[in-house]
Amino acid sequence: MARVLGLRAEARQFFWAVLEGTQDAPLVAAQDKAIAPAGADEASALAWFRGRARHLFEAYKPDAVMLRTPEFSARAGNTDGARRRLRVEGVLLEVSHAAGLKVSAGALVTISSNLGTRSAKKYLEAGEVRGLDISKQATPAKEAILVAISGLPKA
């Protein structure tokens, strides 16, 4: 059975979800968020994120990692928080590759294409995606689930 780890980074944490099955019948095996230790400087937090991701690889043994990236916007990328998010994403991409995992990253347009839909955003707004109730999840948690589903096999 295929197993995909979906990731959605923020400046001081990342959300993750491990999904199994197929795109049409996804199952959530586990999910949570990883928050940088209080008081950690940025370099220490990035090292901690790397270690936490490696722990997830060892614990859940995913076949692939999918990372939800932000939409392109010159304004959105011109803040300290956005730059920190991008650095967290870079660490997650590097550690996934270094672990020998198939890794892909993409914004909602890429996720939509992988899912064979015109708008993956409709799933986030509806609170349901292919039989999974995600209505009570925070948006970044929903996105980690959605990007993981987009990495599952179609059938």
N, C-alpha and C positions, 0 to 999 in steps of 0.2 A: 504494500500500500504506500502510495506517495505521501511524503511528509514535507511540508514547507513551513519555514519560519518567516513570518511577516514582521517587518520593523517599521516604526514611525518615530523619528527622532524629534526632540525639542532641545532647547539650550541646556537644560540641566537634568534631562531624563530621556529615556526612550521607552516606548510601548512595544510590546511584542505579543505575538500570537502564533501558536503552532497549530496548523490545520492538516488534516488527513483527508484522503478520499479523492474525489474528483470535483471539478468546478460545479457540476450539477448537483452533487451530493456531498458538500463539505461538512466536516466534523471538527469542532474545536477540541483539540487534545489538551491544551493549556494556554493560559494567557496571563499577563500581568504587566507591570511597568518596573523599570529599573531607575532608581533615583540616585543621583550622585550623592556621596556622603556630605552631610552638612559641614560647611567650613572648608571643603576641599578647593584648592585653587584649580584653575582650568586644566593645567597639565595633569595634575593628580586625578581629576575627574575623568579626563579622557582615558587615562590608563585604567581606571576603575571600570569604565564602560567596556574597554577591550576585554578585561578579565571576565566581566559579567557575560558578555557575548560568548566567550569561549566556554564558560560554564553551561550556557544554554545549548551550545552545540554538543557538548558531552552528555548532557542530561536527556536531550530530546532527539539527537541524531537526525537532523533534517537532511533531506536530499538536496534542498535548495534554499536560498535565502532571497527574499524579495524586500526591497527597501522603497518605501513611499517617499518621494522627493517633492519639494514644493514646486508650484507652478512658476513659470518664468515671470518675473516682474522686477524691473529695475529698482522700484521703490522698496519692495518687500525685502530685497537683499541688501539694503543700505542701512541696516541697523545692527547694533552690537548683538542683539539676541539672534537675529537671522544668521549672522556670521558664526556664532557659537553653534547653532543648529547644524550648519554646513560642516563644521569641524567634527561634530559628533557623527554625522552621516559618513564623513570620510573615514573615521576610525572603524565604523561598522562595516563599511565596504572592504577596507583593508583586511580586517581580522577574518571576515568571511572568506575572502580569497585565499588568505594565508592558511586557512583550515582546509583548503582544497574543495570547498563547496561551490556549486554553481550559484552565481550571484547575479541578480539583475536589479536595476533601480529605475524608477520612473514616476512621473507625475500622473495626475488623474487621466490625462489623455492616453498615456501608455497603458494604464490599468484598464481603462475602457476598452482599448483595442484587444488586450489579452483576454478580456471577458467576452468579447464579441458583442459589445453593446455600444450605443452612441454616447451614453453618459453614465459612468460609474457613480457620479455624484447623486443620481436618483436613489441609489441604494442607501447612501448615507442619510439622505433626507427622509426616506421611507422607514428606516429603522429595521429593515428586513432585507437579507440578501440570501437568495437561493435556499430558503427554508430556515435560515438562522435568524433568531431575534436578536438584534443588536441595538434595540431602541433605548435601553438603559445604560449603554456604554458612553463614555466621553468620546468626542469626535476623534481624537488621536487613536484611541483603542479601536474604534470602528475602522479607521483607515488601516491599522495593522492587520486586522482580520481581512479586510477587502483585498489588500495587496497580496496577502498569503493565498487567498482563493485564486487570484489571477495567476499564480504560479503553479497551481495544481493542474494535472492533466485534464483534458476536456472530457474524456470518457474512459 
